[in-house]
Amino acid sequence: MLTALTVKKHERRKGMKGLVDRLKRDRAVVQVKRARGVYLKQITYISYGRKPRFEKLEKIIGDSKNRIICSPKIDFHDECGFRRFENSDFTARLCTNLAICLLSMCDFAEKLKIGIYDPDGRDSEFLKYVMKYSSDVTVVTNSPDVYYDENELIMENMGACATVTKRTEELELCQLIIAPRTIENTFSSNDKTLILTNGRPKAEVLGEIYYKYYFKMPNGFDRIKPQEIETEYFCSALYSLGRQYSLGSIVPTMCSNFSTSQTVKSLYAQFEKINKTDD
C-alpha cells in the first residue's frame, strides 16, 4: 500500500477563538483509496500548532516512513525519521520516450549525431532504441563496461555500434543529447543542441534544454491522486512503489524548461528547422 501525506495548517484566529485553537490537539484523518489494483493510504494531518508534530503519525505511517508521497514543501525534521519519496526512474522513461518519439518523426534521423549522457551507466538498455534511428551515436559515461556489453549485442543484431567514452568533449557536435538523469556536471555542447533531461540541471549547460514533462494520467489514478501532488511525481510513485510498470510506456504530450513550453509537434518543428539550416 502506498502512503501519501497532506498537511493542513489551521489558520490562527484572534481573541478568544485563538485561545480555543491553541487548546486543540493536532489530528490525522485517514482514508484508503483504490484504483486499478493500487491501494493508497491518504493521511491528512491537521496542525493547530506552529510546527507539525510528525512523530504522532509514526504508528499510522508504519513501514512507509522512508517513502512518503508528499509535497516538497513539507519539511520533515531529522528527529522524526520520515523521508519524502524520491525516485527518478519514471521521469527518465518520460525523457527517453520523448526522444524516441522525436526520432521516429524524423526522416533525417540517420544524418543526426546523437549523444547519450549517462555518467552512472544506469540507462544502457536505452542505447539499442536510439541505434535504430542513427548509427552516429556517442555515449559519455563513467561506466563504459556496462555499455560495452550492450554494444556487443547491438553489433550482433544491427551490424553497428556506438562510440563509448568518458570524454564529455565528444558531445560538442551533437544535434541531440539525451540525459535520462539530472545533469549535475557541465559538458560540452553548442547553442543549437537540443537537450532532453530529467529535472532542472544543477550545472550550466549550453543548448535548448527541456526537463519537465506533461502527459495525461491514465483513467482511474486521477481519482486517488492528492490535489497538491504533481502528476509526474505521483506517477513516479505508482511506477516505482506501486509497480505500475505500464506507465513506463507513456509518451509526453508537452515539455518545458526555464521559460518555454513546447508540444511534441512544435518541438519537432523547431528541431527540424535547425537541422535543415545546418544542412
Backbone as numpy.savetxt, mean C-alpha at the origin, in Angstrom:
# Nx Ny Nz CAx CAy CAz Cx Cy Cz
-10.46 -13.72 13.59 -11.30 -12.52 13.59 -10.43 -11.28 13.59
-10.77 -10.31 12.74 -10.05 -9.05 12.69 -10.59 -8.12 13.79
-9.74 -7.22 14.25 -10.14 -6.29 15.30 -9.87 -4.86 14.86
-10.92 -4.04 14.89 -10.80 -2.62 14.54 -11.16 -1.77 15.75
-10.44 -0.66 15.89 -10.66 0.22 17.04 -10.94 1.64 16.58
-12.00 2.22 17.12 -12.34 3.62 16.90 -12.37 4.32 18.25
-11.80 5.51 18.32 -11.82 6.29 19.56 -12.68 7.53 19.36
-13.63 7.71 20.24 -14.47 8.90 20.21 -14.26 9.68 21.51
-13.76 10.89 21.34 -13.53 11.76 22.49 -14.81 12.53 22.80
-15.31 12.39 24.01 -16.50 13.11 24.41 -16.13 14.58 24.65
-16.77 15.47 23.92 -16.44 16.89 24.04 -16.81 17.40 25.43
-15.83 18.03 26.04 -16.04 18.52 27.41 -17.01 19.71 27.41
-18.00 19.60 28.29 -18.95 20.69 28.43 -18.57 21.58 29.62
-19.16 22.73 29.69 -18.83 23.67 30.75 -19.84 23.57 31.90
-19.45 24.15 33.03 -20.36 24.23 34.17 -20.62 22.89 34.82
-21.83 22.73 35.33 -22.22 21.52 36.03 -22.19 20.29 35.12
-22.56 20.52 33.85 -22.54 19.39 32.90 -21.12 18.87 32.72
-20.15 19.80 32.73 -18.75 19.40 32.62 -18.31 18.59 33.82
-18.80 18.96 35.00 -18.48 18.22 36.21 -19.05 16.80 36.15
-20.25 16.69 35.62 -20.87 15.37 35.45 -20.05 14.52 34.49
-19.58 15.14 33.41 -18.78 14.41 32.42 -17.51 13.84 33.05
-16.88 14.61 33.94 -15.65 14.17 34.57 -15.86 12.96 35.48
-17.06 12.82 35.95 -17.37 11.68 36.82 -17.70 10.41 36.04
-17.92 10.57 34.74 -18.26 9.41 33.92 -17.02 8.58 33.61
-17.21 7.31 33.50 -16.10 6.41 33.17 -16.06 6.13 31.67
-14.83 5.98 31.18 -14.70 5.58 29.77 -15.40 4.25 29.57
-15.92 4.06 28.36 -16.58 2.78 28.09 -16.30 2.33 26.65
-16.52 1.06 26.42 -16.28 0.47 25.09 -17.55 -0.21 24.61
-17.86 0.03 23.34 -18.99 -0.63 22.69 -18.43 -1.60 21.65
-18.85 -2.85 21.72 -18.31 -3.89 20.82 -19.40 -4.42 19.90
-19.09 -4.45 18.60 -19.97 -5.05 17.60 -19.18 -6.05 16.79
-19.79 -7.17 16.46 -19.16 -8.15 15.58 -19.90 -8.13 14.25
-19.15 -7.85 13.19 -19.73 -7.76 11.86 -19.16 -8.86 10.98
-19.92 -9.25 9.94 -19.47 -10.32 9.05 -19.75 -9.96 7.61
-18.79 -10.24 6.74 -18.98 -10.05 5.30 -18.09 -11.02 4.55
-18.69 -11.78 3.64 -17.95 -12.70 2.76 -17.01 -13.61 3.54
-17.49 -14.10 4.67 -16.71 -15.05 5.46 -15.69 -14.43 6.40
-15.63 -13.09 6.43 -14.68 -12.40 7.31 -15.44 -11.82 8.50
-14.94 -12.09 9.70 -15.53 -11.53 10.91 -14.67 -10.37 11.41
-15.34 -9.27 11.75 -14.65 -8.09 12.26 -15.23 -7.70 13.62
-14.36 -7.61 14.61 -14.76 -7.10 15.93 -14.51 -5.59 15.92
-15.58 -4.82 15.92 -15.48 -3.36 15.90 -15.64 -2.82 17.32
-14.57 -2.24 17.84 -14.57 -1.68 19.19 -14.60 -0.16 19.10
-15.60 0.43 19.70 -15.68 1.90 19.78 -15.41 2.30 21.22
-14.31 2.97 21.43 -13.90 3.40 22.77 -14.33 4.84 22.98
-15.18 5.08 23.95 -15.68 6.42 24.24 -14.94 6.96 25.44
-14.17 8.02 25.21 -13.29 8.56 26.25 -13.85 9.88 26.80
-13.94 9.96 28.13 -14.38 11.18 28.79 -13.20 11.94 29.40
-12.05 11.28 29.46 -10.87 11.91 30.05 -10.01 12.60 29.02
-8.88 13.11 29.47 -7.97 13.80 28.55 -7.26 12.83 27.63
-6.92 11.67 28.17 -6.23 10.64 27.37 -6.96 9.32 27.50
-7.14 8.60 26.39 -7.77 7.28 26.47 -6.91 6.33 27.31
-7.56 5.51 28.10 -6.84 4.52 28.90 -6.98 3.16 28.22
-6.09 2.95 27.26 -6.21 1.76 26.41 -6.04 0.45 27.16
-5.33 0.49 28.30 -5.12 -0.74 29.06 -6.45 -1.36 29.50
-7.51 -0.57 29.55 -8.83 -1.09 29.92 -9.40 -2.00 28.82
-8.82 -1.93 27.63 -9.33 -2.71 26.50 -8.61 -4.05 26.30
-7.64 -4.32 27.15 -6.77 -5.49 26.92 -7.56 -6.79 26.80
-8.53 -7.00 27.67 -9.30 -8.25 27.61 -10.17 -8.31 26.36
-10.71 -7.18 25.96 -11.58 -7.14 24.77 -10.78 -7.38 23.50
-9.62 -6.75 23.42 -8.79 -6.88 22.21 -8.09 -8.23 22.14
-7.69 -8.75 23.28 -7.10 -10.09 23.31 -5.81 -10.20 22.53
-5.68 -11.28 21.73 -4.42 -11.52 21.03 -4.25 -10.68 19.77
-5.16 -9.74 19.55 -5.03 -8.83 18.39 -4.29 -7.55 18.74
-3.70 -7.47 19.92 -3.12 -6.22 20.41 -1.97 -5.72 19.55
-1.32 -6.61 18.79 -0.20 -6.19 17.94 -0.61 -5.93 16.49
-1.89 -6.00 16.20 -2.34 -5.82 14.81 -3.75 -5.21 14.78
-3.88 -4.10 15.45 -5.18 -3.43 15.54 -5.41 -2.56 14.31
-6.56 -2.73 13.68 -6.92 -1.92 12.52 -7.50 -0.61 13.05
-6.81 0.48 12.78 -7.27 1.76 13.32 -6.67 2.92 12.54
-7.16 4.10 12.82 -6.65 5.32 12.19 -5.22 5.60 12.65
-4.37 6.16 11.77 -3.01 6.51 12.21 -3.00 7.64 13.22
-4.15 8.30 13.40 -4.24 9.39 14.37 -4.28 8.88 15.81
-4.58 7.61 15.98 -4.61 7.05 17.33 -3.18 6.83 17.82
-2.87 7.41 18.95 -1.52 7.33 19.51 -1.52 6.36 20.69
-1.00 5.16 20.45 -0.89 4.18 21.53 0.38 4.46 22.32
0.27 4.72 23.60 1.48 4.90 24.40 2.13 3.53 24.62
3.44 3.54 24.74 4.21 2.29 24.79 3.78 1.36 25.91
3.31 1.94 27.01 2.98 1.12 28.18 1.83 0.14 27.92
0.90 0.51 27.04 -0.26 -0.36 26.84 0.06 -1.57 25.96
1.14 -1.48 25.18 1.56 -2.62 24.36 0.75 -2.83 23.10
-0.14 -1.90 22.75 -0.94 -2.03 21.54 -0.15 -1.51 20.33
-0.41 -2.11 19.17 0.25 -1.69 17.95 -0.75 -1.63 16.80
-0.62 -0.61 16.00 -1.47 -0.48 14.81 -1.01 -1.47 13.74
-1.97 -2.10 13.05 -1.64 -3.00 11.96 -0.99 -2.22 10.83
0.13 -2.74 10.34 0.80 -2.16 9.18 1.40 -3.27 8.34
1.12 -3.22 7.05 1.67 -4.21 6.12 1.56 -3.63 4.72
2.61 -3.77 3.92 2.64 -3.14 2.60 2.37 -4.11 1.45
2.06 -5.38 1.75 1.91 -6.37 0.68 0.77 -6.04 -0.28
-0.36 -5.62 0.24 -1.50 -5.34 -0.63 -1.22 -4.13 -1.52
-0.67 -3.06 -0.96 -0.37 -1.88 -1.76 0.70 -2.18 -2.80
1.63 -3.08 -2.46 2.62 -3.51 -3.46 1.93 -4.16 -4.65
0.88 -4.93 -4.38 0.12 -5.55 -5.47 -0.62 -4.50 -6.30
-1.18 -3.49 -5.65 -1.83 -2.41 -6.40 -0.84 -1.73 -7.33
0.35 -1.48 -6.81 1.41 -0.83 -7.59 1.79 -1.66 -8.81
2.06 -2.94 -8.59 2.49 -3.79 -9.70 1.34 -4.08 -10.67
0.13 -4.19 -10.16 -1.02 -4.42 -11.04 -1.26 -3.24 -11.97
-1.09 -2.02 -11.45 -1.24 -0.84 -12.29 -0.15 -0.79 -13.35
1.06 -1.15 -12.96 2.18 -1.16 -13.91 1.90 -2.13 -15.06
1.44 -3.33 -14.73 1.14 -4.33 -15.76 -0.02 -3.87 -16.63
-1.00 -3.23 -16.02 -2.13 -2.69 -16.79 -1.65 -1.67 -17.82
-0.76 -0.76 -17.40 -0.23 0.24 -18.33 0.56 -0.41 -19.47
1.39 -1.39 -19.11 2.19 -2.06 -20.14 1.30 -2.82 -21.12
0.20 -3.38 -20.63 -0.72 -4.11 -21.52 -1.42 -3.18 -22.51
-1.50 -1.89 -22.18 -2.13 -0.91 -23.05 -1.17 -0.40 -24.12
0.13 -0.60 -23.90 1.16 -0.05 -24.80 1.36 -0.92 -26.03
1.39 -0.30 -27.20 1.81 -1.03 -28.40 3.29 -0.76 -28.67
3.94 -0.06 -27.72 5.37 0.25 -27.85 6.16 -0.28 -26.66
5.56 -1.22 -25.91 6.19 -1.71 -24.67 7.56 -2.32 -24.92
7.74 -2.99 -26.04 9.01 -3.64 -26.33 10.14 -2.63 -26.49
9.80 -1.38 -26.81 10.82 -0.34 -26.96 11.22 0.29 -25.64
10.46 0.00 -24.59 10.69 0.65 -23.32 11.85 0.04 -22.54
12.55 0.91 -21.84 13.55 0.46 -20.86 12.87 0.56 -19.50
12.71 -0.57 -18.84 11.94 -0.63 -17.60 12.85 -0.99 -16.43
12.64 -0.31 -15.31 13.41 -0.58 -14.11 12.53 -1.11 -12.99
13.04 -2.05 -12.24 12.38 -2.53 -11.02 13.31 -2.24 -9.86
12.83 -1.46 -8.91 13.64 -1.11 -7.73 13.10 -1.89 -6.55
13.86 -2.90 -6.14 13.42 -3.83 -5.10 14.60 -4.17 -4.19
15.01 -3.23 -3.33 16.22 -3.43 -2.51 16.26 -4.74 -1.73
15.13 -5.14 -1.17 15.11 -6.33 -0.31 14.81 -7.62 -1.06
14.51 -7.52 -2.34 14.22 -8.72 -3.12 12.93 -9.40 -2.74
11.97 -8.63 -2.25 10.70 -9.21 -1.78 9.70 -9.47 -2.90
9.93 -8.88 -4.06 8.93 -8.95 -5.12 9.48 -9.54 -6.42
10.37 -10.51 -6.28 11.03 -11.08 -7.46 10.06 -11.80 -8.40
8.93 -12.32 -7.86 7.98 -13.04 -8.71 7.31 -12.12 -9.72
7.41 -10.81 -9.50 6.81 -9.82 -10.39 7.57 -9.71 -11.71
8.84 -10.08 -11.70 9.70 -9.89 -12.87 9.15 -10.56 -14.12
8.66 -11.79 -14.00 8.20 -12.52 -15.19 7.03 -11.83 -15.88
6.20 -11.11 -15.12 5.07 -10.41 -15.74 5.54 -9.20 -16.54
6.58 -8.53 -16.07 7.14 -7.40 -16.80 7.84 -7.87 -18.06
8.54 -9.00 -17.97 9.31 -9.52 -19.11 8.42 -9.96 -20.26
7.14 -10.15 -20.01 6.21 -10.49 -21.09 6.06 -9.33 -22.07
6.34 -8.11 -21.58 6.11 -6.92 -22.40 7.39 -6.27 -22.91
8.48 -6.45 -22.21 9.75 -5.85 -22.64 10.91 -6.73 -22.21
11.90 -6.83 -23.07 13.09 -7.61 -22.72 14.19 -6.73 -22.17
13.96 -5.40 -22.19 14.96 -4.46 -21.68 14.57 -4.05 -20.26
14.84 -4.94 -19.32 14.43 -4.73 -17.92 15.66 -4.78 -17.02
15.77 -3.78 -16.16 16.87 -3.72 -15.20 16.32 -3.79 -13.78
16.85 -4.71 -13.00 16.44 -4.85 -11.60 17.56 -4.35 -10.71
17.24 -3.41 -9.84 18.21 -2.95 -8.85 17.79 -3.51 -7.50
18.67 -4.31 -6.91 18.35 -4.99 -5.66 19.61 -5.28 -4.87
19.47 -5.34 -3.56 20.58 -5.76 -2.70 20.55 -7.26 -2.44
19.58 -7.94 -3.07 19.45 -9.39 -2.93 19.45 -10.03 -4.32
20.56 -9.91 -5.05 20.60 -10.41 -6.43 20.38 -11.91 -6.55
20.76 -12.69 -5.54 20.61 -14.14 -5.62 19.15 -14.54 -5.83
18.23 -13.82 -5.20 16.81 -14.11 -5.36 16.40 -13.94 -6.81
16.92 -12.90 -7.45 16.55 -12.62 -8.83 17.28 -13.52 -9.82
18.45 -14.00 -9.47 19.15 -14.93 -10.36 18.31 -16.19 -10.58
17.72 -16.70 -9.51 16.87 -17.89 -9.63 15.66 -17.60 -10.51
15.05 -16.44 -10.32 13.89 -16.05 -11.12 14.29 -15.85 -12.58
15.46 -15.28 -12.79 15.97 -15.04 -14.15 16.19 -16.34 -14.91
16.68 -17.35 -14.21 16.91 -18.65 -14.86 15.61 -19.25 -15.38
14.56 -19.15 -14.58 13.25 -19.67 -14.99 12.72 -18.90 -16.20
12.91 -17.59 -16.18 12.44 -16.75 -17.29 13.22 -17.08 -18.55
14.52 -17.30 -18.42 15.35 -17.65 -19.57 14.89 -18.97 -20.19
14.55 -19.93 -19.35 14.07 -21.23 -19.84 12.74 -21.11 -20.57
11.86 -20.25 -20.03 10.51 -20.16 -20.59 10.34 -19.11 -21.68
11.14 -18.04 -21.62 10.96 -16.93 -22.56 12.16 -16.68 -23.46
13.30 -17.25 -23.11 14.49 -17.03 -23.92 15.08 -15.65 -23.74
14.78 -14.98 -22.64 15.31 -13.64 -22.35 15.56 -13.54 -20.86
16.34 -12.55 -20.46 16.58 -12.36 -19.03 16.81 -10.88 -18.73
16.61 -10.51 -17.50 16.78 -9.13 -17.07 18.20 -8.89 -16.59
18.60 -7.63 -16.57 19.86 -7.23 -15.96 19.62 -7.06 -14.46
20.41 -7.73 -13.64 20.26 -7.64 -12.19 21.53 -7.02 -11.61
21.36 -5.94 -10.86 22.53 -5.20 -10.37 22.21 -4.52 -9.04
23.27 -4.11 -8.34 23.10 -3.30 -7.13 23.28 -1.81 -7.43
23.68 -1.50 -8.64 23.99 -0.12 -9.03 22.72 0.66 -9.37
22.35 1.62 -8.55 21.14 2.42 -8.79 21.30 3.32 -10.02
22.53 3.57 -10.43 22.76 4.42 -11.62 22.16 3.80 -12.87
21.97 2.48 -12.86 21.45 1.79 -14.03 19.98 2.14 -14.32
19.32 2.82 -13.38 17.92 3.17 -13.57 17.73 4.52 -14.28
18.82 5.24 -14.48 18.73 6.62 -14.94 18.03 6.78 -16.28
18.20 5.84 -17.18 17.62 5.97 -18.52 16.27 5.26 -18.68
15.76 4.72 -17.60 14.48 4.00 -17.67 13.32 4.97 -17.87
12.37 4.58 -18.74 11.16 5.38 -18.92 10.10 5.05 -17.86
10.17 3.84 -17.33 9.24 3.40 -16.29 10.03 2.68 -15.20
9.82 3.12 -13.94 10.44 2.45 -12.80 9.32 2.01 -11.86
9.36 0.74 -11.49 8.36 0.17 -10.59 9.06 -0.15 -9.28
8.61 0.48 -8.21 9.18 0.26 -6.87 8.05 -0.21 -5.96
7.83 -1.52 -5.84 6.68 -2.04 -5.10 6.65 -1.71 -3.61
7.78 -1.30 -3.05 7.81 -0.93 -1.63 8.19 0.55 -1.52
7.96 1.12 -0.35 8.25 2.53 -0.14 9.71 2.84 -0.43
9.94 3.90 -1.20 11.30 4.30 -1.56 11.93 5.01 -0.37
12.98 4.43 0.19 13.62 4.99 1.37 14.97 5.62 1.07
15.53 5.33 -0.11 16.82 5.90 -0.50 16.71 6.42 -1.93
17.44 7.48 -2.23 17.39 8.05 -3.56 18.09 7.14 -4.57
17.66 7.24 -5.82 18.32 6.51 -6.91 18.29 7.35 -8.17
19.05 6.96 -9.16 19.14 7.73 -10.40 17.89 7.55 -11.25
17.38 8.67 -11.76 16.25 8.66 -12.68 16.30 9.98 -13.43
15.30 10.26 -14.24 15.27 11.55 -14.93 13.87 12.15 -14.81
13.72 13.42 -15.20 12.46 14.11 -14.96 11.31 13.59 -15.80
11.60 12.76 -16.82 10.55 12.17 -17.65 10.15 10.77 -17.19
10.87 10.24 -16.23 10.61 8.88 -15.76 9.27 8.79 -15.04
8.45 7.82 -15.41 7.23 7.52 -14.66 7.61 6.51 -13.58
7.34 6.86 -12.32 7.68 5.99 -11.20 6.41 5.62 -10.45
6.14 4.33 -10.34 5.02 3.83 -9.55 5.59 3.18 -8.30
5.10 3.60 -7.14 5.65 3.05 -5.91 4.56 2.88 -4.86
4.98 2.55 -3.66 4.09 2.14 -2.57 4.26 3.11 -1.41
3.37 4.08 -1.27 3.49 5.06 -0.21 4.41 6.21 -0.60
4.22 7.33 0.04 5.00 8.53 -0.27 6.49 8.27 -0.04
7.33 8.56 -1.05 8.78 8.30 -0.90 9.37 9.05 0.29
10.31 8.39 0.96 11.00 9.01 2.10 12.31 9.66 1.66
12.63 9.52 0.37 13.83 10.13 -0.18 13.45 10.90 -1.45
14.25 11.87 -1.80 13.97 12.68 -2.99 14.35 11.91 -4.25
13.40 11.79 -5.15 13.61 11.05 -6.40 13.08 11.89 -7.56
13.83 11.93 -8.65 13.44 12.71 -9.82 12.50 11.91 -10.70
11.40 12.54 -11.15 10.48 11.86 -12.05 9.03 12.18 -11.73
8.13 11.57 -12.48 6.69 11.71 -12.26 6.27 10.54 -11.38
6.09 10.79 -10.09 5.90 9.73 -9.11 4.44 9.61 -8.68
3.93 8.39 -8.65 2.58 8.12 -8.13 2.67 7.03 -7.08
1.99 7.24 -5.96 2.15 6.31 -4.84 0.86 6.01 -4.08
-0.22 6.66 -4.44 -1.50 6.43 -3.76 -2.49 5.89 -4.79
-3.24 4.83 -4.42 -4.09 4.15 -5.40 -5.55 4.10 -4.94
-6.45 4.18 -5.92 -7.88 4.21 -5.63 -8.59 3.12 -6.45
-9.58 2.52 -5.85 -10.27 1.41 -6.49 -11.61 1.22 -5.80
-12.45 0.43 -6.40 -13.75 0.14 -5.80 -13.62 -1.11 -4.94
-14.03 -0.99 -3.69 -13.99 -2.14 -2.79 -15.04 -3.16 -3.20
-14.68 -4.44 -3.21 -15.65 -5.48 -3.57 -16.90 -5.43 -2.70
-18.03 -5.77 -3.28 -19.31 -5.73 -2.56 -19.25 -6.51 -1.26
-19.85 -5.95 -0.24 -19.92 -6.62 1.06 -18.95 -6.05 2.07
-17.68 -5.91 1.67 -16.67 -5.43 2.61 -16.91 -3.98 3.02
-17.55 -3.21 2.14 -17.82 -1.82 2.50 -18.78 -1.72 3.69
-19.58 -2.76 3.91 -20.54 -2.73 5.02 -19.87 -2.92 6.38
-18.71 -3.49 6.41 -18.04 -3.71 7.70 -16.85 -2.77 7.91
-16.51 -1.97 6.91 -15.38 -1.05 7.05 -15.74 0.12 7.95
-14.97 0.37 9.00 -15.21 1.55 9.84 -15.08 2.82 9.00
-15.91 3.79 9.26 -16.00 4.98 8.42 -14.69 5.75 8.32
-13.94 5.84 9.42 -12.73 6.65 9.42 -11.50 5.92 8.89
-11.65 4.66 8.50 -10.53 3.88 7.97 -10.50 3.99 6.46
-9.33 4.27 5.90 -9.18 4.38 4.45 -9.39 3.02 3.79
-9.96 3.05 2.60 -10.27 1.81 1.87 -9.02 0.98 1.60
-7.96 1.63 1.15 -6.72 0.90 0.83 -6.16 0.20 2.07
-6.16 0.91 3.19 -5.64 0.34 4.44 -6.50 -0.82 4.92
-7.82 -0.66 4.81 -8.72 -1.72 5.28 -8.57 -2.97 4.41
-8.47 -2.78 3.11 -8.27 -3.93 2.21 -6.92 -4.59 2.46
-5.93 -3.81 2.88 -4.63 -4.37 3.23 -4.78 -5.33 4.40
-5.62 -4.95 5.37 -5.88 -5.83 6.52 -6.65 -7.08 6.09
-7.64 -6.89 5.22 -8.40 -8.04 4.71 -7.49 -9.02 3.97
-6.56 -8.46 3.21 -5.64 -9.28 2.40 -4.64 -10.03 3.29
-4.01 -9.31 4.21 -2.93 -9.90 5.01 -3.42 -10.66 6.25
-4.40 -10.09 6.95 -4.91 -10.73 8.16 -6.09 -11.65 7.89
-6.97 -11.20 6.97 -8.17 -11.97 6.66 -7.98 -12.99 5.55
-6.78 -13.05 4.98 -6.44 -14.02 3.93 -7.38 -13.91 2.72
-7.80 -12.71 2.42 -8.64 -12.48 1.25 -7.73 -12.18 0.05
-7.03 -13.22 -0.39 -5.99 -13.03 -1.40 -6.53 -12.67 -2.77
-7.83 -12.87 -2.99 -8.43 -12.47 -4.26 -8.35 -10.96 -4.46
-8.22 -10.21 -3.36 -8.08 -8.75 -3.46 -6.78 -8.37 -4.15
-5.84 -9.29 -4.18 -4.55 -9.03 -4.82 -4.63 -8.90 -6.33
-5.80 -9.19 -6.91 -5.97 -9.04 -8.36 -6.59 -7.70 -8.74
-6.89 -6.86 -7.74 -7.51 -5.56 -8.02 -6.56 -4.66 -8.80
-7.08 -4.03 -9.85 -6.33 -3.04 -10.61 -6.89 -1.66 -10.27
-6.07 -0.75 -9.79 -6.57 0.58 -9.44 -7.22 1.28 -10.63
-8.19 2.12 -10.35 -8.82 2.93 -11.39 -8.22 4.32 -11.44
-7.58 4.72 -10.33 -6.92 6.03 -10.26 -5.67 5.94 -9.39
-4.80 6.93 -9.56 -3.62 7.04 -8.69 -3.33 8.51 -8.47
-2.54 8.82 -7.45 -2.22 10.21 -7.17 -0.84 10.34 -6.57
-0.36 11.59 -6.51 0.93 11.89 -5.89 0.78 13.08 -4.97
1.81 13.90 -4.84 1.78 15.03 -3.93 0.68 16.03 -4.28
0.39 16.17 -5.59 -0.52 17.24 -6.00 -1.48 16.88 -7.14
-1.29 15.72 -7.77 -2.05 15.40 -8.98 -2.70 14.02 -8.87
-3.92 13.92 -9.43 -4.60 12.63 -9.54 -4.75 12.29 -11.01
-4.66 11.01 -11.31 -4.79 10.54 -12.69 -5.67 9.30 -12.73
-6.51 9.22 -13.77 -7.15 7.94 -14.06 -6.13 7.09 -14.80
-6.41 5.81 -14.92 -5.50 4.94 -15.67 -5.38 5.44 -17.12
-6.50 5.86 -17.67 -6.53 6.33 -19.05 -5.68 7.59 -19.23
-5.82 8.55 -18.32 -5.06 9.80 -18.45 -3.57 9.58 -18.16
-3.28 8.67 -17.24 -1.88 8.34 -16.95 -1.23 7.71 -18.17
-1.94 6.81 -18.82 -1.41 6.18 -20.03 -1.20 7.21 -21.12
-2.16 8.12 -21.30 -2.05 9.15 -22.34 -0.80 10.00 -22.12
-0.54 10.35 -20.87 0.66 11.13 -20.54 1.92 10.32 -20.83
1.91 9.06 -20.43 3.06 8.19 -20.64 3.33 7.99 -22.14
2.26 7.80 -22.89 2.39 7.61 -24.34 2.95 8.87 -25.01
2.47 10.03 -24.59 2.93 11.30 -25.17 4.42 11.50 -24.96
4.90 11.22 -23.75 6.31 11.36 -23.45 7.14 10.38 -24.26
6.65 9.16 -24.38 7.36 8.13 -25.14 7.47 8.50 -26.61
6.37 8.99 -27.19 6.40 9.35 -28.61 7.27 10.55 -28.86
7.34 11.46 -27.87 8.23 12.61 -27.99 9.68 12.15 -28.03
9.96 11.16 -27.16 11.33 10.62 -27.13 11.69 9.94 -28.43
10.68 9.32 -29.08 10.95 8.67 -30.37 11.33 9.69 -31.43
